Amino acid sequence: MAENNLSDKDALAKLKEIVDKIDVGTVCSFPQDSDYPHGVPMSRQEVDEEGNIWYICSAESETFTNLSQDSRVSLFYADPGNYTFLSINGDASLSRHQERIDRYWNKMMEGWFEKGKEDPNIQLLKVTPQEAHYWDSNSNMIVNLFKMLKAKVTGESEDIGKEGDLNL
């Protein structure tokens, strides 16, 4: 893969493109009583104009407990079929802003919060990326394998995608 580091608006656009395309990522928080991160799959609600990634979580969750004690967070998005991946390290903040909760509320949320959108356990999780790295192929894995074999046989380089840092 060719290296293609992106900055500012280009980095924000790539971050938003990948997160919106994949939607569900693994959110890793760091428990005080463990040497290992605690990871859970979560669907993003929004990537805002500043590059913050928003989620809804429960105040009764282990993720909430961990982030209340340590704001470090790592996010991982993966679409193996298209060979697209994103790794983000950042800072998390928790809040309860009813207007934003109303905006994000949907039928699926009712399964998690039986008391509705006024449930006091609903928490907004905002992740502010501090560093990010992406891998983005131009096509699926089978096509890329064929391109790599072709390059090996012909000696010509093949474009199988780009990877790089996202400097937000």
DSSP file with accessible surface (Angstrom, degrees, kcal/mol):
  #  RESIDUE AA STRUCTURE BP1 BP2  ACC     N-H-->O    O-->H-N    N-H-->O    O-->H-N    TCO  KAPPA ALPHA  PHI   PSI    X-CA   Y-CA   Z-CA
    1    1 A M              0   0   74      0, 0.0     2,-0.2     0, 0.0   161,-0.2   0.000 360.0 360.0 360.0 142.6    0.0    0.0    0.0
    2    2 A A  E     -a  162   0A  52    159,-2.2   161,-2.2     1,-0.1     2,-0.4  -0.560 360.0-115.3 -81.2 141.3    1.2    3.5   -0.8
    3    3 A E  E     +a  163   0A 133     -2,-0.2   161,-0.2   159,-0.2     2,-0.2  -0.620  39.0 169.0 -78.4 132.8    1.6    5.9    2.1
    4    4 A N        -     0   0   59    159,-2.9     2,-0.2    -2,-0.4   158,-0.0  -0.682  12.6-168.0-146.4  83.5   -0.7    8.8    2.1
    5    5 A N        -     0   0   68     -2,-0.2     2,-0.3   159,-0.2   161,-0.2  -0.568  12.3-157.0 -73.5 139.1   -0.8   10.9    5.2
    6    6 A L  E     -i  166   0B  24    159,-2.8   161,-3.3    -2,-0.2     2,-0.3  -0.898   7.7-165.1-120.9 150.2   -3.7   13.3    5.4
    7    7 A S  E >>  -i  167   0B  57     -2,-0.3     3,-1.3   159,-0.2     4,-0.9  -0.911  47.7 -22.9-132.0 158.2   -4.1   16.6    7.3
    8    8 A D  H 3> S+     0   0  122    159,-2.1     4,-2.6    -2,-0.3     5,-0.2  -0.131 127.6   6.3  51.6-123.8   -6.9   19.0    8.3
    9    9 A K  H 3> S+     0   0  178      1,-0.2     4,-2.5     2,-0.2    -1,-0.3   0.856 134.0  51.2 -62.8 -37.8  -10.0   18.8    6.1
   10   10 A D  H <> S+     0   0  111     -3,-1.3     4,-2.1     2,-0.2    -1,-0.2   0.908 111.9  47.3 -65.7 -40.5   -8.7   15.9    4.1
   11   11 A A  H  X S+     0   0    0     -4,-0.9     4,-2.6   156,-0.3    -2,-0.2   0.919 112.8  49.0 -65.6 -43.6   -8.0   13.9    7.3
   12   12 A L  H  X S+     0   0   40     -4,-2.6     4,-2.7     1,-0.2     5,-0.2   0.919 110.7  50.7 -62.5 -43.1  -11.4   14.8    8.7
   13   13 A A  H  X S+     0   0   59     -4,-2.5     4,-2.6    -5,-0.2    -1,-0.2   0.913 112.1  46.6 -62.5 -42.2  -13.1   13.8    5.4
   14   14 A K  H  X S+     0   0   34     -4,-2.1     4,-2.4     2,-0.2     5,-0.3   0.922 112.6  50.0 -66.8 -43.4  -11.3   10.4    5.4
   15   15 A L  H  X S+     0   0    0     -4,-2.6     4,-2.6     1,-0.2     5,-0.3   0.956 114.3  44.5 -57.8 -50.4  -12.2    9.8    9.1
   16   16 A K  H  X S+     0   0   86     -4,-2.7     4,-2.7     1,-0.2     5,-0.3   0.917 111.6  53.7 -62.7 -42.6  -15.8   10.6    8.5
   17   17 A E  H  X S+     0   0   92     -4,-2.6     4,-1.9    -5,-0.2    -1,-0.2   0.933 114.3  40.2 -58.0 -48.3  -15.9    8.5    5.3
   18   18 A I  H  X S+     0   0    1     -4,-2.4     4,-2.6     2,-0.2     5,-0.4   0.942 117.1  47.0 -71.0 -46.1  -14.6    5.4    7.0
   19   19 A V  H  X S+     0   0    0     -4,-2.6     4,-2.8    -5,-0.3    25,-0.2   0.929 115.3  46.3 -63.4 -43.4  -16.5    5.7   10.2
   20   20 A D  H  < S+     0   0   51     -4,-2.7    -1,-0.2    -5,-0.3    -2,-0.2   0.883 113.8  49.4 -66.6 -36.3  -19.8    6.4    8.4
   21   21 A K  H  < S+     0   0   99     -4,-1.9    -2,-0.2    -5,-0.3    -1,-0.2   0.922 121.7  32.1 -68.9 -42.9  -19.2    3.5    6.0
   22   22 A I  H  < S+     0   0   28     -4,-2.6     2,-2.4    -5,-0.2    -2,-0.2   0.864  80.8 179.2 -86.1 -36.8  -18.4    0.9    8.6
   23   23 A D     <  +     0   0   48     -4,-2.8    21,-1.8    -5,-0.4     2,-0.6  -0.340  56.9  70.1  71.6 -63.4  -20.7    2.3   11.4
   24   24 A V  E     +B   43   0A  70     -2,-2.4    54,-0.4    19,-0.2     2,-0.3  -0.777  62.4 165.1 -94.8 122.4  -20.0   -0.2   14.2
   25   25 A G  E     -B   42   0A   3     17,-2.4    17,-2.9    -2,-0.6     2,-0.6  -0.779  41.6 -99.8-124.5 170.8  -16.6   -0.1   15.7
   26   26 A T  E     -BC  41  76A  57     50,-2.9    50,-1.9    -2,-0.3     2,-0.6  -0.857  31.3-157.1 -95.1 122.4  -14.9   -1.5   18.8
   27   27 A V  E     -BC  40  75A   0     13,-3.1    13,-1.9    -2,-0.6     2,-0.5  -0.903   9.9-162.4-100.6 119.5  -14.7    1.1   21.6
   28   28 A C  E     +BC  39  74A  12     46,-3.5    46,-2.1    -2,-0.6    11,-0.2  -0.919  10.4 178.8-110.9 122.7  -11.9    0.2   24.1
   29   29 A S  E     -B   38   0A   0      9,-2.5     9,-3.0    -2,-0.5    44,-0.1  -0.673  28.8-117.4-110.9 172.1  -11.8    1.7   27.5
   30   30 A F        -     0   0   43     42,-0.5    42,-0.1    40,-0.4    39,-0.1  -0.872  20.3-148.3-122.3 103.1   -9.2    1.0   30.2
   31   31 A P    >   -     0   0   11      0, 0.0     3,-1.0     0, 0.0    35,-0.1  -0.358  14.5-134.8 -66.5 144.9  -10.3   -0.6   33.5
   32   32 A Q  T 3  S+     0   0  142      1,-0.2    34,-0.0     3,-0.0    -2,-0.0   0.798 103.2  51.1 -68.9 -27.5   -8.3    0.4   36.6
   33   33 A D  T 3  S+     0   0  149      3,-0.0     2,-0.3     2,-0.0    -1,-0.2   0.143 104.9  64.5-100.1  21.6   -8.1   -3.2   37.8
   34   34 A S    <   -     0   0   50     -3,-1.0     4,-0.1     1,-0.1     0, 0.0  -0.991  63.4-145.4-143.6 150.6   -6.8   -4.8   34.6
   35   35 A D  S    S+     0   0  156     -2,-0.3    -1,-0.1     2,-0.1    -3,-0.0   0.490  86.8  69.8 -85.4  -6.2   -3.8   -4.7   32.3
   36   36 A Y  S    S-     0   0  174      1,-0.0    -2,-0.0    -5,-0.0    -3,-0.0  -0.855  86.0-109.2-117.6 149.4   -6.0   -5.1   29.3
   37   37 A P        -     0   0   71      0, 0.0     2,-0.6     0, 0.0    -7,-0.2  -0.330  24.1-128.0 -72.0 157.0   -8.5   -2.9   27.6
   38   38 A H  E     -B   29   0A  42     -9,-3.0    -9,-2.5    -4,-0.1     2,-0.4  -0.937  30.4-166.5-104.9 116.5  -12.3   -3.5   27.7
   39   39 A G  E     +B   28   0A  39     -2,-0.6   -11,-0.2   -11,-0.2   -13,-0.1  -0.888  13.0 172.2-112.6 138.3  -13.7   -3.5   24.2
   40   40 A V  E     -B   27   0A  36    -13,-1.9   -13,-3.1    -2,-0.4     2,-0.3  -0.996  35.1-113.9-137.6 144.0  -17.4   -3.4   23.1
   41   41 A P  E     +B   26   0A 102      0, 0.0     2,-0.3     0, 0.0   -15,-0.2  -0.616  41.6 175.9 -75.6 134.0  -19.0   -3.0   19.7
   42   42 A M  E     -B   25   0A  24    -17,-2.9   -17,-2.4    -2,-0.3     2,-0.5  -0.999  29.0-129.1-141.3 142.2  -20.8    0.4   19.4
   43   43 A S  E     -B   24   0A  46     -2,-0.3    13,-0.4   -19,-0.2   -19,-0.2  -0.759  30.4-124.7 -88.6 129.3  -22.6    2.1   16.6
   44   44 A R        -     0   0   53    -21,-1.8    11,-0.2    -2,-0.5     3,-0.1  -0.407  14.9-161.7 -71.0 148.0  -21.6    5.7   16.0
   45   45 A Q        -     0   0   39      9,-3.7     2,-0.3     1,-0.4    10,-0.2   0.782  68.1 -18.3 -94.3 -36.7  -24.3    8.3   16.1
   46   46 A E  E     -D   54   0A  41      8,-1.1     8,-2.9     2,-0.0     2,-0.6  -0.967  40.5-141.4-166.5 148.1  -22.3   11.1   14.3
   47   47 A V  E     -D   53   0A   3     -2,-0.3     6,-0.2     6,-0.2     5,-0.0  -0.988  41.9-148.2-109.3 113.1  -18.9   12.3   13.3
   48   48 A D    >   -     0   0   11      4,-2.5     3,-2.0    -2,-0.6   -32,-0.1  -0.145  28.8 -90.0 -80.9 179.2  -19.3   16.1   13.8
   49   49 A E  T 3  S+     0   0  143      1,-0.3    -1,-0.1     2,-0.1   -37,-0.1   0.671 126.8  51.8 -65.7 -15.1  -17.7   18.9   11.9
   50   50 A E  T 3  S-     0   0  138      2,-0.1    -1,-0.3   118,-0.0     3,-0.1   0.434 121.1-104.3 -97.9  -3.0  -14.7   18.9   14.3
   51   51 A G  S <  S+     0   0    0     -3,-2.0     2,-0.2     1,-0.3    -2,-0.1   0.475  71.1 145.9  92.7   3.0  -14.1   15.2   13.9
   52   52 A N        -     0   0    8     76,-0.1    -4,-2.5    74,-0.0     2,-0.5  -0.517  42.1-140.6 -70.9 141.7  -15.5   14.2   17.3
   53   53 A I  E     -DE  47 127A   0     74,-2.5    74,-2.9    -6,-0.2     2,-0.4  -0.925  16.1-153.6-109.8 126.1  -17.2   10.8   17.2
   54   54 A W  E     +DE  46 126A  20     -8,-2.9    -9,-3.7    -2,-0.5    -8,-1.1  -0.816  18.2 167.6-106.8 139.6  -20.5   10.5   19.2
   55   55 A Y  E     - E   0 125A   0     70,-2.5    70,-2.7    -2,-0.4     2,-0.4  -0.899  29.7-127.2-135.9 165.9  -22.0    7.4   20.8
   56   56 A I  E     + E   0 124A  17    -13,-0.4     2,-0.3    -2,-0.3    68,-0.2  -0.971  35.6 166.2-114.6 133.2  -24.8    6.7   23.2
   57   57 A C  E     - E   0 123A   9     66,-2.8    66,-2.9    -2,-0.4     2,-0.4  -0.866  34.2-102.6-137.0 174.4  -23.9    4.4   26.2
   58   58 A S  E >   - E   0 122A  26     -2,-0.3     3,-1.8    64,-0.2     6,-0.4  -0.811  14.1-137.3-102.3 141.0  -25.5    3.5   29.5
   59   59 A A  T 3  S+     0   0   25     62,-2.6    -1,-0.1    -2,-0.4    63,-0.1   0.618 108.0  60.3 -67.1 -11.3  -24.4    4.8   32.9
   60   60 A E  T 3  S+     0   0  149     61,-0.2    -1,-0.3     4,-0.1     2,-0.1   0.393  87.5 102.8 -94.7   2.3  -24.7    1.2   34.1
   61   61 A S  S <> S-     0   0   32     -3,-1.8     4,-2.0     1,-0.1     5,-0.1  -0.476  77.9-125.7 -89.0 158.0  -22.1   -0.1   31.6
   62   62 A E  H  > S+     0   0   99      1,-0.2     4,-2.9     2,-0.2     5,-0.2   0.864 112.5  59.1 -65.5 -34.6  -18.5   -1.1   32.2
   63   63 A T  H  > S+     0   0    5      2,-0.2     4,-2.7     1,-0.2     5,-0.2   0.937 105.8  47.4 -59.7 -46.5  -17.5    1.3   29.5
   64   64 A F  H  > S+     0   0   42     -6,-0.4     4,-2.0     2,-0.2    -2,-0.2   0.936 112.6  49.2 -60.3 -46.6  -19.1    4.2   31.4
   65   65 A T  H  X S+     0   0   65     -4,-2.0     4,-0.8     1,-0.2    -2,-0.2   0.940 113.3  46.5 -59.2 -46.9  -17.4    3.2   34.6
   66   66 A N  H >X S+     0   0    7     -4,-2.9     4,-1.8     1,-0.2     3,-0.9   0.921 113.3  47.5 -63.0 -45.8  -14.0    2.9   33.0
   67   67 A L  H 3< S+     0   0   11     -4,-2.7    -1,-0.2     1,-0.3    -2,-0.2   0.772 103.9  61.8 -70.7 -24.5  -14.2    6.2   31.1
   68   68 A S  H 3< S+     0   0   69     -4,-2.0    -1,-0.3    -5,-0.2    -2,-0.2   0.769 115.5  34.0 -67.5 -23.9  -15.4    8.0   34.3
   69   69 A Q  H << S+     0   0   97     -3,-0.9     2,-0.3    -4,-0.8    -2,-0.2   0.654 133.3  21.0-103.8 -22.9  -12.0    7.0   35.8
   70   70 A D     <  -     0   0   40     -4,-1.8   -40,-0.4    -5,-0.1    -1,-0.3  -0.886  60.4-160.1-151.9 114.4   -9.8    7.2   32.8
   71   71 A S        +     0   0   53     -2,-0.3    21,-2.6    -3,-0.1     2,-0.1   0.531  55.9 115.4 -80.7  -3.3  -10.7    9.2   29.7
   72   72 A R  E     + F   0  91A 127     19,-0.2   -42,-0.5   -42,-0.1     2,-0.3  -0.424  42.0 174.7 -67.1 140.1   -8.3    7.4   27.3
   73   73 A V  E     - F   0  90A   2     17,-2.2    17,-2.8   -44,-0.1     2,-0.4  -0.994  21.4-157.9-147.2 146.1  -10.1    5.5   24.6
   74   74 A S  E     -CF  28  89A  13    -46,-2.1   -46,-3.5    -2,-0.3     2,-0.4  -0.987  10.6-163.0-123.8 138.9   -9.1    3.5   21.5
   75   75 A L  E     -CF  27  88A   0     13,-2.9    13,-2.7    -2,-0.4     2,-0.4  -0.958   2.9-168.5-121.3 141.9  -11.5    2.9   18.6
   76   76 A F  E     -CF  26  87A  90    -50,-1.9   -50,-2.9    -2,-0.4     2,-0.4  -0.993   2.8-175.2-133.7 125.3  -11.1    0.2   15.9
   77   77 A Y  E     - F   0  86A   3      9,-2.6     9,-2.4    -2,-0.4     2,-0.4  -0.970   9.7-179.0-117.5 135.9  -13.2    0.1   12.7
   78   78 A A  E     + F   0  85A  55    -54,-0.4     7,-0.2    -2,-0.4     3,-0.1  -0.994  24.1 172.8-142.4 131.8  -12.8   -2.8   10.3
   79   79 A D  E > > + F   0  84A  39      5,-2.8     5,-2.0    -2,-0.4     3,-0.9  -0.775  12.2 177.3-129.1  82.4  -14.3   -3.8    6.9
   80   80 A P  G > 5S+     0   0   77      0, 0.0     3,-0.7     0, 0.0    61,-0.3   0.822  74.3  64.2 -60.4 -31.7  -12.3   -6.8    5.9
   81   81 A G  G 3 5S+     0   0   46      1,-0.3    60,-1.0    59,-0.1    61,-0.2   0.855 116.6  28.4 -61.2 -34.5  -14.3   -7.4    2.8
   82   82 A N  G < 5S-     0   0   71     -3,-0.9    55,-0.6    58,-0.2    -1,-0.3   0.287 109.8-120.7-106.7   6.4  -13.1   -4.1    1.3
   83   83 A Y  T < 5 +     0   0   89     -3,-0.7    54,-1.1    -4,-0.5     2,-0.4   0.918  62.7 145.2  51.1  52.0   -9.8   -4.1    3.2
   84   84 A T  E   < +FG  79 136A   1     -5,-2.0    -5,-2.8    52,-0.2     2,-0.3  -0.986  18.7 167.7-120.3 127.9  -10.6   -0.8    5.0
   85   85 A F  E     -FG  78 135A  51     50,-2.8    50,-2.4    -2,-0.4     2,-0.4  -0.975  15.4-169.1-140.9 151.8   -9.5   -0.3    8.6
   86   86 A L  E     -FG  77 134A   3     -9,-2.4    -9,-2.6    -2,-0.3     2,-0.4  -0.990   2.1-168.7-145.7 131.4   -9.2    2.6   11.0
   87   87 A S  E     -FG  76 133A  28     46,-2.7    46,-2.4    -2,-0.4     2,-0.4  -0.988  12.7-178.8-121.2 128.8   -7.4    2.9   14.3
   88   88 A I  E     -FG  75 132A   1    -13,-2.7   -13,-2.9    -2,-0.4     2,-0.4  -0.991  13.5-169.8-131.5 135.4   -8.1    5.9   16.6
   89   89 A N  E     +FG  74 131A  49     42,-2.7    41,-3.1    -2,-0.4    42,-2.1  -0.980  33.5 126.9-117.9 136.9   -6.7    6.9   20.0
   90   90 A G  E     -FG  73 129A   7    -17,-2.8   -17,-2.2    -2,-0.4     2,-0.4  -0.884  53.7 -73.8-163.3-165.6   -8.3    9.8   21.8
   91   91 A D  E     -FG  72 128A  69     37,-2.2    37,-3.1    -2,-0.3     2,-0.3  -0.918  36.8-149.0-114.1 138.1  -10.0   11.3   24.8
   92   92 A A  E     - G   0 127A  12    -21,-2.6     2,-0.4    -2,-0.4    35,-0.2  -0.795  10.5-172.4-107.4 146.3  -13.5   10.6   25.9
   93   93 A S  E     - G   0 126A  52     33,-2.0    33,-2.7    -2,-0.3     2,-0.4  -0.993  11.3-148.6-134.2 145.0  -16.0   12.8   27.6
   94   94 A L  E     + G   0 125A  46     -2,-0.4     2,-0.3    31,-0.2    31,-0.2  -0.898  27.3 150.1-113.3 141.1  -19.4   11.8   29.0
   95   95 A S  E     - G   0 124A  46     29,-1.9    29,-3.4    -2,-0.4     2,-0.3  -0.948  41.6-129.7-156.1 176.1  -22.4   14.1   29.2
   96   96 A R        +     0   0   85     -2,-0.3     2,-0.7    27,-0.2    27,-0.1  -0.762  32.1 165.0-138.0  87.0  -26.1   14.2   29.2
   97   97 A H    >>  -     0   0   93     -2,-0.3     4,-2.3     1,-0.2     3,-0.5  -0.908  22.6-158.8-108.1 105.8  -27.3   16.8   26.7
   98   98 A Q  H 3> S+     0   0   59     -2,-0.7     4,-3.0     1,-0.2     5,-0.2   0.842  87.6  57.1 -60.3 -36.6  -31.0   16.1   26.1
   99   99 A E  H 3> S+     0   0  139      1,-0.2     4,-1.8     2,-0.2    -1,-0.2   0.922 111.0  43.5 -61.1 -41.7  -31.2   17.9   22.7
  100  100 A R  H <> S+     0   0   46     -3,-0.5     4,-2.1     2,-0.2    -1,-0.2   0.898 112.1  53.2 -71.2 -38.5  -28.4   15.7   21.3
  101  101 A I  H  X S+     0   0    0     -4,-2.3     4,-1.6     1,-0.2    -2,-0.2   0.940 108.8  50.6 -59.9 -44.8  -30.1   12.6   22.8
  102  102 A D  H  < S+     0   0   68     -4,-3.0    -1,-0.2     1,-0.2    -2,-0.2   0.900 109.6  51.1 -59.3 -40.6  -33.3   13.6   21.1
  103  103 A R  H  < S+     0   0  135     -4,-1.8    -1,-0.2     1,-0.2    -2,-0.2   0.871 116.0  40.2 -66.1 -37.2  -31.5   14.0   17.8
  104  104 A Y  H  < S+     0   0   13     -4,-2.1    -1,-0.2    -5,-0.1    -2,-0.2   0.632  88.3 116.8 -86.8 -14.7  -29.9   10.5   18.1
  105  105 A W     <  +     0   0   43     -4,-1.6     2,-0.3    -5,-0.2    -3,-0.0  -0.267  35.2 156.1 -63.7 136.9  -32.9    8.7   19.5
  106  106 A N    >>  -     0   0   68      1,-0.0     3,-1.0     0, 0.0     4,-0.7  -0.931  57.0 -88.1-149.1 175.7  -34.3    5.9   17.3
  107  107 A K  H >> S+     0   0  160     -2,-0.3     3,-0.9     1,-0.3     4,-0.5   0.836 121.3  60.1 -58.3 -36.1  -36.4    2.7   17.7
  108  108 A M  H >> S+     0   0  140      1,-0.2     3,-1.2     2,-0.2     4,-0.6   0.860  96.5  61.2 -62.5 -34.3  -33.3    0.6   18.2
  109  109 A M  H X> S+     0   0   17     -3,-1.0     4,-2.3     1,-0.3     3,-1.1   0.809  89.8  70.2 -62.4 -28.7  -32.4    2.6   21.3
  110  110 A E  H << S+     0   0   88     -3,-0.9    -1,-0.3    -4,-0.7     6,-0.2   0.808  92.2  58.6 -61.2 -28.4  -35.7    1.6   22.9
  111  111 A G  H << S+     0   0   63     -3,-1.2    -1,-0.3    -4,-0.5     3,-0.2   0.794 113.3  37.8 -69.5 -27.1  -34.3   -2.0   23.3
  112  112 A W  H << S+     0   0  191     -3,-1.1     2,-0.5    -4,-0.6    -2,-0.2   0.761 124.2  38.0 -91.9 -32.1  -31.5   -0.6   25.4
  113  113 A F    ><  -     0   0   11     -4,-2.3     3,-1.8     1,-0.1    -1,-0.2  -0.815  62.3-178.6-127.5  91.6  -33.3    2.0   27.4
  114  114 A E  T 3  S+     0   0  180     -2,-0.5    -1,-0.1     1,-0.3     3,-0.1   0.706  80.1  63.2 -66.2 -21.0  -36.8    0.9   28.3
  115  115 A K  T >  S-     0   0  151      1,-0.3     3,-0.5     2,-0.0    -1,-0.3   0.389 108.8-123.5 -84.4   2.6  -37.7    4.1   30.0
  116  116 A G  G X   -     0   0   20     -3,-1.8     3,-2.1     1,-0.2    -1,-0.3  -0.272  51.6 -36.7  85.8-170.9  -37.3    6.0   26.7
  117  117 A K  G 3  S+     0   0   70      1,-0.3    -1,-0.2    -3,-0.1    -3,-0.1   0.576 132.7  62.1 -72.3  -5.8  -35.2    8.9   25.8
  118  118 A E  G <  S+     0   0  117     -3,-0.5    -1,-0.3    -5,-0.1    -2,-0.1   0.387  71.3 132.7 -94.4   3.0  -35.6   10.5   29.3
  119  119 A D    X   -     0   0   11     -3,-2.1     3,-1.7     1,-0.2    -3,-0.0  -0.328  57.6-140.6 -54.5 124.1  -33.9    7.5   30.9
  120  120 A P  T 3  S+     0   0   82      0, 0.0    -1,-0.2     0, 0.0    -3,-0.0   0.677  96.8  66.5 -66.1 -13.6  -31.4    8.9   33.4
  121  121 A N  T 3  S+     0   0   36    -63,-0.1   -62,-2.6   -62,-0.1     2,-0.3   0.595  73.7 108.3 -83.2  -9.7  -28.9    6.2   32.5
  122  122 A I  E <   -E   58   0A   0     -3,-1.7     2,-0.4   -64,-0.2   -64,-0.2  -0.534  49.0-179.1 -70.2 127.1  -28.5    7.5   28.9
  123  123 A Q  E     -E   57   0A  28    -66,-2.9   -66,-2.8    -2,-0.3     2,-0.5  -0.977  24.5-133.1-127.7 142.4  -25.1    9.0   28.5
  124  124 A L  E     -EG  56  95A   0    -29,-3.4   -29,-1.9    -2,-0.4     2,-0.6  -0.807  17.8-158.0 -90.9 133.7  -23.5   10.7   25.5
  125  125 A L  E     -EG  55  94A   0    -70,-2.7   -70,-2.5    -2,-0.5     2,-0.5  -0.971   7.5-170.6-114.1 117.3  -20.0    9.6   24.8
  126  126 A K  E     -EG  54  93A  55    -33,-2.7   -33,-2.0    -2,-0.6     2,-0.6  -0.953   4.7-161.4-109.6 124.2  -17.9   12.0   22.7
  127  127 A V  E     -EG  53  92A   0    -74,-2.9   -74,-2.5    -2,-0.5   -35,-0.2  -0.928   1.7-162.0-106.9 122.5  -14.5   10.8   21.5
  128  128 A T  E     - G   0  91A  44    -37,-3.1   -37,-2.2    -2,-0.6   -76,-0.1  -0.909  23.2-131.8-101.7 108.2  -12.0   13.4   20.4
  129  129 A P  E     + G   0  90A  14      0, 0.0   -39,-0.3     0, 0.0     3,-0.1  -0.369  29.0 175.8 -63.6 136.0   -9.4   11.8   18.3
  130  130 A Q  E    S+     0   0A 121    -41,-3.1     2,-0.3     1,-0.5   -40,-0.2   0.653  74.4   5.8-106.1 -31.6   -5.8   12.6   19.2
  131  131 A E  E     + G   0  89A 117    -42,-2.1   -42,-2.7    36,-0.1    -1,-0.5  -0.983  67.0 177.9-151.1 147.9   -4.2   10.2   16.6
  132  132 A A  E     - G   0  88A   7     34,-0.5    34,-2.6    -2,-0.3     2,-0.3  -0.994   8.9-168.7-150.9 150.1   -5.6    8.0   13.8
  133  133 A H  E     -HG 165  87A  41    -46,-2.4   -46,-2.7    -2,-0.3     2,-0.3  -0.997  11.6-165.7-141.1 138.9   -4.2    5.7   11.1
  134  134 A Y  E     -HG 164  86A   1     30,-2.6    30,-1.9    -2,-0.3     2,-0.4  -0.874  16.3-162.2-126.6 156.9   -6.1    4.2    8.2
  135  135 A W  E     +HG 163  85A  90    -50,-2.4   -50,-2.8    -2,-0.3     2,-0.4  -0.986  20.1 176.3-132.0 123.4   -5.7    1.5    5.6
  136  136 A D  E     -HG 162  84A  19     26,-3.3    26,-2.7    -2,-0.4   -52,-0.2  -0.933  12.6-157.2-139.8 112.6   -8.0    1.8    2.6
  137  137 A S        -     0   0   11    -54,-1.1    24,-0.3   -55,-0.6    23,-0.1  -0.469  21.3-132.7 -84.6 158.3   -7.9   -0.5   -0.4
  138  138 A N  S    S+     0   0   87     22,-0.4     2,-0.3    -2,-0.1    23,-0.1   0.563  87.8   0.1 -82.7 -11.9   -9.2    0.4   -3.8
  139  139 A S  S    S-     0   0   28     21,-0.3    -2,-0.1   -57,-0.2    -1,-0.0  -0.924  95.2 -57.2-160.0-174.4  -11.1   -2.9   -4.1
  140  140 A N     >  -     0   0   67     -2,-0.3     4,-2.2     1,-0.1   -58,-0.2  -0.152  54.9 -99.0 -77.1 172.4  -11.9   -6.1   -2.2
  141  141 A M  H  > S+     0   0   85    -60,-1.0     4,-2.7   -61,-0.3     5,-0.2   0.859 119.2  54.8 -62.1 -38.8   -9.3   -8.6   -0.9
  142  142 A I  H  > S+     0   0  133    -61,-0.2     4,-2.2     2,-0.2    -1,-0.2   0.940 110.0  46.6 -63.2 -44.8   -9.6  -11.0   -3.9
  143  143 A V  H  > S+     0   0   58      1,-0.2     4,-2.5     2,-0.2    -1,-0.2   0.923 112.7  50.9 -62.8 -41.6   -8.9   -8.3   -6.4
  144  144 A N  H  X S+     0   0    6     -4,-2.2     4,-2.5     2,-0.2    -2,-0.2   0.897 107.8  51.7 -64.3 -40.2   -6.0   -7.1   -4.3
  145  145 A L  H  X S+     0   0   90     -4,-2.7     4,-2.4     2,-0.2    -1,-0.2   0.924 110.3  49.5 -61.9 -41.6   -4.5  -10.6   -4.0
  146  146 A F  H  X S+     0   0  141     -4,-2.2     4,-2.7     1,-0.2    -2,-0.2   0.926 110.6  50.1 -62.0 -43.5   -4.7  -10.9   -7.8
  147  147 A K  H  X S+     0   0   46     -4,-2.5     4,-2.5     1,-0.2    -2,-0.2   0.897 110.4  50.1 -62.4 -40.0   -3.0   -7.5   -8.2
  148  148 A M  H  X S+     0   0   92     -4,-2.5     4,-2.0     2,-0.2    -1,-0.2   0.916 112.1  47.0 -66.0 -41.2   -0.2   -8.6   -5.8
  149  149 A L  H  X S+     0   0  116     -4,-2.4     4,-2.3     2,-0.2    -2,-0.2   0.923 112.1  50.6 -64.6 -42.4    0.3  -11.8   -7.8
  150  150 A K  H  X S+     0   0   90     -4,-2.7     4,-3.1     1,-0.2     6,-0.3   0.920 109.9  50.3 -60.6 -43.9    0.3   -9.9  -11.0
  151  151 A A  H  X S+     0   0   24     -4,-2.5     4,-2.2     1,-0.2    -1,-0.2   0.894 109.9  51.2 -62.5 -39.3    2.9   -7.5   -9.7
  152  152 A K  H  < S+     0   0  178     -4,-2.0    -1,-0.2     2,-0.2    -2,-0.2   0.916 115.7  41.2 -64.4 -41.4    5.1  -10.4   -8.5
  153  153 A V  H  < S+     0   0  126     -4,-2.3    -2,-0.2     1,-0.2    -1,-0.2   0.917 125.3  33.3 -73.8 -44.6    5.0  -12.0  -11.9
  154  154 A T  H  < S-     0   0   67     -4,-3.1    -2,-0.2    -5,-0.2    -3,-0.2   0.675  95.8-131.1 -88.1 -20.9    5.4   -8.9  -14.1
  155  155 A G     <  +     0   0   69     -4,-2.2     2,-0.3    -5,-0.3    -4,-0.1   0.473  67.4 124.9  80.8   0.2    7.6   -6.9  -11.8
  156  156 A E        -     0   0  121     -6,-0.3    -1,-0.3    -5,-0.1     2,-0.2  -0.700  65.0-114.6 -92.1 146.5    5.3   -3.9  -12.2
  157  157 A S        -     0   0  119     -2,-0.3     2,-0.4    -3,-0.1    -9,-0.1  -0.522  27.2-153.5 -80.1 147.7    3.8   -2.2   -9.2
  158  158 A E        -     0   0   56     -2,-0.2     2,-0.9   -14,-0.0   -11,-0.0  -0.948  18.4-120.8-121.2 141.3    0.1   -2.3   -8.6
  159  159 A D        +     0   0   78     -2,-0.4     3,-0.1     1,-0.2   -21,-0.1  -0.725  39.4 162.2 -82.2 107.4   -2.0    0.2   -6.7
  160  160 A I        -     0   0   27     -2,-0.9   -22,-0.4     1,-0.4   -21,-0.3   0.283  58.1 -76.7-109.0   9.0   -3.7   -1.8   -4.0
  161  161 A G        -     0   0    0    -24,-0.3  -159,-2.2   -23,-0.1    -1,-0.4  -0.791  47.2 -80.7 131.8-171.4   -4.7    1.2   -1.8
  162  162 A K  E     -aH   2 136A  74    -26,-2.7   -26,-3.3    -2,-0.3     2,-0.3  -0.928  26.5-175.4-133.4 155.2   -3.4    3.7    0.6
  163  163 A E  E     +aH   3 135A  43   -161,-2.2  -159,-2.9    -2,-0.3     2,-0.3  -0.984  23.3 122.6-146.7 150.1   -2.6    3.9    4.3
  164  164 A G  E     - H   0 134A   0    -30,-1.9   -30,-2.6    -2,-0.3     2,-0.2  -0.978  53.8 -62.9 175.6 177.2   -1.4    6.7    6.5
  165  165 A D  E     - H   0 133A  69     -2,-0.3  -159,-2.8   -32,-0.2     2,-0.7  -0.543  34.9-141.0 -81.0 147.9   -1.9    8.9    9.5
  166  166 A L  E     -i    6   0B   3    -34,-2.6     2,-1.1    -2,-0.2   -34,-0.5  -0.942  14.4-163.9-108.8 106.8   -4.9   11.2    9.8
  167  167 A N  E      i    7   0B  79   -161,-3.3  -159,-2.1    -2,-0.7  -156,-0.3  -0.796 360.0 360.0 -96.0  94.4   -3.6   14.5   11.3
  168  168 A L              0   0   81     -2,-1.1  -159,-0.1  -161,-0.2  -117,-0.0  -0.490 360.0 360.0 -82.9 360.0   -6.8   16.2   12.5
